[in-house]
Amino acid sequence: MPTTPALVSALRELGDRPAVVADGRAISGIGLLLGVSPPGGLPRALARRVAEHAALPPSAARAAEQRLRYWAGVLGTPPIRHTVLHPVTDLAVDLALATLLAGGTVHCGDPDQRPEQQLRAVAAARTTHLSLPSALLWPLSRQPDLTAHDLGALRLVLHVGPEPRQEDVYTAVDALGAVLAHVRAPDSNAEAADRRLRADTENATAAAWKHSIGITAAQVRDFGAQLDRAVLAALLHTLQQSGVLTDPARGHPEAEVLAAAMVTPAQRPRVARWLDALARHGLITRQDGGAQGPVFRGRPGKAAAEVRDTWRPAVETWADGLGPAAALTRVRRDALRLPRVITGQEAPRPAATPVRRAAARGYLGAALGALVRGTAEAHQGPGPLRVLELDPEGGEPAVARALAAATRPRHAVEHHAVPDGGRYDVVVATVTATPASAPASASASASASASASASASTVAATVAGEPEQEVTALVRLLSPGGRLLLLAPTAEQLDLLITGDVHGPTARPAEHWRAALTAAGCPTVLTLPEDEHPMALLGQRLFAARVD
C-alpha cells in the first residue's frame, strides 16, 4: 500500500493552524493542500511546489524530500516561526518547505522593504528563525534603532551569499543575539564559469612549470639590464658615427640628426624612437627647442670595440639556460647592420620577436596550450568549438597541438586564422607591432564583422594600438561565455629598436591590460605567469579572460 509523502503528512498535521503567513493573511496546512494561495511571488511558488509534490509517486517524493530534510535539520527543533526575507528562488522555496516539513510556520517577508519595516515584521511575528541574503543582513544588523524592536525570540539567522567578512559577522551576532549560519549562494553560471577558468589556469601553471626550472628573478633582471645597456650603446654609436651627439655642449635638433645620419624617410620613425629611448635612459639629454622641436645633446662616444664588448655580459647570462643562442645572435648582428639599414644601403630584415619573449616562449606556449585544451575538453556545444587564432607570426604551434590532442572528435573544433563574421568560443591573440599598412586607428568594430577575405594586415590591426581599442575589438569577437587568451607585452623591449617594426610594439604594464579587459566586458581576468614569478620579469604575459 503506497505511503503518504512526508511533506503532505506534515501539512495534514498542521491542520487548520497557520502554515504560511503573507501580507497579514494566513494559510493553513489544509489550505495549502487544497491549493489556496495569497498574492505574492513566494506564497504562490510555495503553493505550486506543494501541489507538484502531492502529485508525486512515493519514491519520487522521498527523493525530493531528502534535500528538504537536510534543511529541516539545519533549522532544528520546534517551535519554528521562520521569516523568509528572500526573493523567489529555489533555495527560498526549499527553506520554506523544510520549515513546513519540520512542523513550523513560514512568514513571507518583503526583501524590498526598508530595514526598519523588516525589523518591525520580524518582531511582530515573534520570529525564531530568519533567512535572508547576506547583503540584507549587514545593513539590518547596523540599524540605529535596532534595540527598539523585540527580537528576543530569534534563535537562528541563515544568511545566503559570498564568504562574509569577520567584522560583519561579529556585528550581526552582537546586534541580533542569535546564532549566525552562512549558506553559500547556489552557483550561478558566472560562478561556474569562473571556477572552470581558475581551474584551467591552475592546470596551465602546472603544465608550464618545467619551463621555468633554474631561472631566477636575479638572472632575468641582470640579463634585462645587460641587454638594454648593449642595445642603447649600439644605437648611440650608430648615430655618433655621423658626427652628431658627441659633444655635451652642442645641441642638435632632430632634423639635423636625421640629416647627418642620412636616414631615409622610411627609417625616420625608427630613429626618432631611438632618440626618445636614448633620452629616457639618460644616454643623451633632450631640451625644448621651440618651433624646431626637441634639441638633443650627447656625450663623447665609445670606440667600436668597446661597444661590441658591452654585449659580452648579456651573452654570458643568456647562455646560462635562458634561451636559444640564435635569438640574441640575431640582435647583435642586426646592430652591426644599422648604419647601412637607416641609410637605405641595405634592406631591413623582417621584424623579429623580442629576445626575452624567446626565453618565455616555452612557458607561455605550454600555458596557452593547456588553457586551449581545457576549454576544448569542457565544451558542451551544441555546435563545434569555434577557435580564432589571430597571430601575425603564423600561429602558436601549442594551440594546434592542444586542439588536436583534446579528447573530442576532430570535427567538433573549428580552428580559424581570420574572422569569418561569426562569434567564437575562444580567441587567441598576440599583441605585436602596429603594421605599417594598418594604422593603430583602424576601427575596432570592423574586426567583429571582418570577412574571411580580410588581409593579414587588417587582422594584425585587431591587436595593435591602444589597449582599450585592442581588447574591445577582440572581446566583440567572442560568443557569450567565450574566452580571450591574450599574449601581450608588459614591459619595454629595447632590442626591438634594432630588430622590430619601425612603428614599435604596444607595451603596457600588466595592470593596464587587466583594466582594459575589465572595461571591455570581461568580469574575470587571470594572468600567467603571476606577478611575483621570475618569468613575469621577461615582459610578456598571458591574460586569460572570459565574458558572460
C-alpha positions, 0 to 999 in steps of 0.5 A, a space after each residue: 500500500 503506497 505511503 503518504 509523502 512526508 511533506 503532505 503528512 506534515 501539512 495534514 498535521 498542521 491542520 487548520 493552524 497557520 502554515 504560511 503567513 503573507 501580507 497579514 493573511 494566513 494559510 493553513 496546512 489544509 489550505 495549502 493542500 487544497 491549493 489556496 494561495 495569497 498574492 505574492 511571488 513566494 506564497 504562490 511558488 510555495 503553493 505550486 511546489 506543494 501541489 507538484 509534490 502531492 502529485 508525486 509517486 512515493 519514491 519520487 517524493 522521498 527523493 525530493 524530500 531528502 534535500 528538504 530534510 537536510 534543511 529541516 535539520 539545519 533549522 532544528 527543533 520546534 517551535 519554528 516561526 521562520 521569516 523568509 526575507 528572500 526573493 523567489 528562488 529555489 533555495 527560498 522555496 526549499 527553506 520554506 518547505 523544510 520549515 513546513 516539513 519540520 512542523 513550523 510556520 513560514 512568514 513571507 517577508 518583503 526583501 524590498 522593504 526598508 530595514 526598519 519595516 523588516 525589523 518591525 515584521 520580524 518582531 511582530 511575528 515573534 520570529 525564531 528563525 530568519 533567512 535572508 541574503 547576506 547583503 540584507 543582513 549587514 545593513 539590518 544588523 547596523 540599524 540605529 534603532 535596532 534595540 527598539 524592536 523585540 527580537 528576543 525570540 530569534 534563535 537562528 539567522 541563515 544568511 545566503 551569499 559570498 564568504 562574509 567578512 569577520 567584522 560583519 559577522 561579529 556585528 550581526 551576532 552582537 546586534 541580533 543575539 542569535 546564532 549566525 549560519 552562512 549558506 553559500 549562494 547556489 552557483 550561478 553560471 558566472 560562478 561556474 564559469 569562473 571556477 572552470 577558468 581558475 581551474 584551467 589556469 591552475 592546470 596551465 601553471 602546472 603544465 608550464 612549470 618545467 619551463 621555468 626550472 633554474 631561472 631566477 628573478 636575479 638572472 632575468 633582471 641582470 640579463 634585462 639590464 645587460 641587454 638594454 645597456 648593449 642595445 642603447 650603446 649600439 644605437 648611440 654609436 650608430 648615430 655618433 658615427 655621423 658626427 652628431 651627439 658627441 659633444 655635451 655642449 652642442 645641441 642638435 635638433 632632430 632634423 639635423 640628426 636625421 640629416 647627418 645620419 642620412 636616414 631615409 624617410 622610411 627609417 625616420 620613425 625608427 630613429 626618432 624612437 631611438 632618440 626618445 629611448 636614448 633620452 629616457 635612459 639618460 644616454 643623451 639629454 633632450 631640451 625644448 627647442 621651440 618651433 624646431 622641436 626637441 634639441 638633443 645633446 650627447 656625450 663623447 662616444 665609445 670606440 667600436 670595440 668597446 661597444 661590441 664588448 658591452 654585449 659580452 655580459 648579456 651573452 654570458 647570462 643568456 647562455 646560462 639556460 635562458 634561451 636559444 643562442 640564435 635569438 640574441 645572435 640575431 640582435 647583435 648582428 642586426 646592430 652591426 647592420 644599422 648604419 647601412 639599414 637607416 641609410 637605405 644601403 641595405 634592406 631591413 630584415 623582417 621584424 623579429 620577436 623580442 629576445 626575452 619573449 624567446 626565453 618565455 616562449 616555452 612557458 607561455 606556449 605550454 600555458 596557452 596550450 593547456 588553457 586551449 585544451 581545457 576549454 576544448 575538453 569542457 565544451 558542451 556545444 551544441 555546435 563545434 568549438 569555434 577557435 580564432 587564432 589571430 597571430 601575425 607570426 603564423 600561429 602558436 604551434 601549442 594551440 594546434 597541438 592542444 586542439 588536436 590532442 583534446 579528447 573530442 572528435 576532430 570535427 567538433 573544433 573549428 580552428 580559424 586564422 581570420 574572422 569569418 563574421 561569426 562569434 567564437 568560443 575562444 580567441 587567441 591573440 598576440 599583441 605585436 607591432 602596429 603594421 605599417 599598412 594598418 594604422 593603430 586607428 583602424 576601427 575596432 568594430 570592423 574586426 567583429 564583422 571582418 570577412 574571411 577575405 580580410 588581409 593579414 594586415 587588417 587582422 594584425 590591426 585587431 591587436 595593435 594600438 591602444 589597449 582599450 581599442 585592442 581588447 574591445 575589438 577582440 572581446 566583440 569577437 567572442 560568443 557569450 561565455 567565450 574566452 580571450 587568451 591574450 599574449 601581450 607585452 608588459 614591459 619595454 623591449 629595447 632590442 626591438 629598436 634594432 630588430 622590430 617594426 619601425 612603428 614599435 610594439 604596444 607595451 603596457 604594464 600588466 595592470 593596464 591590460 587587466 583594466 582594459 579587459 575589465 572595461 571591455 566586458 570581461 568580469 574575470 581576468 587571470 594572468 600567467 605567469 603571476 606577478 611575483 614569478 621570475 618569468 613575469 620579469 621577461 615582459 610578456 604575459 598571458 591574460 586569460 579572460 572570459 565574458 558572460 
